[in-house]
Amino acid sequence: MSKTLIVVDVQVDFCPGGRLAVAGGDEIVAPINAMMDDYDHVILTQDWHPQNHSSFAVNHPGGEPFTLVNMDYGPQVLWPEHCVIGSPGAEFHSDLRLDRAECVIRKGFRPAIDSYSAFFENDYKTPTGLAGYLRERELNDLYFVGLAFDFCVSWSSVDAVRQGFRVHVIESATRAIDLNESRDAARRHMRGMGVELL
């Protein structure tokens, strides 16, 4: 069975110095690069927001980053502006290998809805197209790495299980935001859903 590495959101804004920096986010770039040749296929995801995105605190009068609001699709964390389409912060980390990438899935480009998962927007209804891409190519054994463990990696891996894929997360090649102990909550949720944490 072929193995597919899915590299989640290793972008400038999620690394130290970025607008939504994850502590140690740049530390995983070299390990991810080193493991790419051990996989038959490599797919990258990229957070890709318009300036007026509804998840940005600045677009809510009086909104504060890292607070919760209710959207039509449920609770939503308000974030600092990040990964704005066309901005330097939206680019992949400059040291990340791109030569092995067979596909780049962009997510979060619809202004009214956020997208943590590589498979669905946060309404759990609007697909990104990744599941169909993987099924058509018969890529069923998925290994997730990247940023951030407790948001986009976690949501992506759980959605992958729900879509019937065999799913692993290589935890040492991730870093977490850890907002209100979200790392431990994500770990419990992933294990409970059948994600193998390596």
Long-range contacts (C-beta under 8 A, 24 or more apart in sequence): 1-140, 1-141, 2-40, 2-41, 2-139, 2-141, 3-38, 3-39, 3-40, 3-41, 3-141, 3-143, 4-39, 4-40, 4-41, 4-42, 4-43, 4-134, 4-139, 4-141, 4-142, 4-143, 5-32, 5-35, 5-36, 5-38, 5-39, 5-41, 5-42, 5-43, 5-143, 5-145, 6-42, 6-43, 6-44, 6-45, 6-118, 6-142, 6-143, 6-144, 6-145, 6-146, 6-156, 7-32, 7-42, 7-43, 7-44, 7-45, 7-96, 7-101, 7-145, 7-146, 8-45, 8-118, 8-144, 8-145, 8-146, 8-147, 8-152, 8-153, 8-156, 9-45, 9-46, 9-47, 9-83, 9-146, 9-147, 9-148, 9-152, 10-44, 10-92, 10-93, 10-96, 10-146, 10-147, 11-46, 11-47, 11-83, 11-89, 11-90, 11-91, 11-92, 11-93, 11-147, 12-88, 12-89, 12-90, 12-91, 12-92, 12-93, 12-94, 13-47, 13-82, 13-83, 13-87, 13-89, 13-90, 14-47, 14-82, 14-83, 14-147, 14-148, 15-93, 15-147, 18-82, 18-89, 19-80, 19-81, 19-82, 19-83, 19-89, 20-79, 20-80, 20-82, 20-83, 22-147, 22-148, 22-175, 22-176, 22-177, 23-175, 24-175, 25-147, 25-148, 25-175, 26-93, 26-95, 27-175, 28-145, 28-146, 28-147, 28-173, 28-174, 28-175, 29-93, 29-95, 29-96, 30-95, 31-172, 31-173, 32-96, 32-97, 32-145, 32-146, 32-173, 33-95, 33-96, 33-97, 35-145, 35-170, 35-173, 36-97, 36-100, 37-100, 39-100, 39-143, 41-102, 41-137, 41-139, 42-100, 42-101, 42-102, 43-101, 43-102, 43-103, 43-104, 43-105, 43-130, 44-92, 44-98, 44-101, 44-103, 44-104, 44-105, 45-104, 45-105, 45-106, 45-107, 45-118, 45-130, 45-146, 45-152, 45-156, 46-83, 46-90, 46-92, 46-104, 46-105, 46-106, 46-107, 47-82, 47-83, 47-90, 47-106, 47-107, 47-108, 47-115, 47-152, 48-83, 48-85, 48-90, 48-106, 48-107, 48-108, 48-109, 49-81, 49-82, 49-83, 49-84, 49-85, 49-90, 49-108, 49-109, 50-84, 50-85, 50-109, 50-111, 51-81, 51-84, 51-85, 52-111, 53-84, 53-108, 53-111, 53-114, 54-111, 54-112, 54-113, 54-114, 55-79, 55-108, 55-114, 56-80, 56-81, 56-82, 66-179, 71-112, 71-113, 71-114, 71-122, 72-112, 72-123, 73-113, 73-121, 73-122, 73-123, 73-124, 74-122, 76-114, 76-122, 77-179, 83-108, 85-109, 103-133, 105-129, 105-130, 105-133, 116-151, 116-152, 116-154, 116-155, 116-156, 117-152, 117-155, 117-156, 117-158, 117-159, 118-152, 118-156, 118-159, 118-160, 119-156, 119-159, 119-160, 119-163, 120-159, 131-163, 134-165, 140-164, 140-165, 140-166, 141-165, 141-166, 141-168, 142-166, 142-167, 142-168, 143-168, 143-169, 143-170, 143-198, 144-168, 144-169, 144-170, 144-174, 145-169, 145-170, 145-173, 145-174, 146-173, 146-174, 147-174, 147-175, 148-174, 148-175, 148-176, 148-177, 149-174, 149-175, 149-176, 149-183, 149-186, 150-176, 150-177, 150-178, 150-179, 150-182, 150-183, 150-185, 150-186, 151-177, 151-182, 151-186, 153-186, 154-186, 154-189, 154-190, 157-190, 157-195, 158-189, 158-190, 158-193, 158-195, 160-195, 161-193, 161-194, 161-195, 162-193, 167-194, 167-195, 167-196, 168-195, 168-196, 168-197, 168-198, 169-195, 169-196, 169-197, 169-198, 170-198, 171-197, 171-198, 172-198
